[in-house]
């Protein structure tokens, strides 16, 4: 008399690969979003910040207005406008 033995079906290799890709995508997206939201704080904490740290004039202006004495190097002509050579958008 033969007994029928049932075996667990292993995950299909493609399923494992898709799971790994999905996990990696989530990790990368989390890192990118976190960096996007904290980059202004990282830049703002640096006393040697120059206009090259910013992509737009409004970004530089926001940092400059946070502490005009600390970031005075962003306003070359001392007219209250930081990094005027940067684009508005």
Secondary structure, 3 states (H helix, E strand, C coil): CCCCCCCCCCCCHHHHHHHHHHHHHHHHHHHHHHHHHHHHHHHHCCCCCCHHHCCCHHHHHHHHHHCCCCCHHHCCCCCCCCCCCCCCC
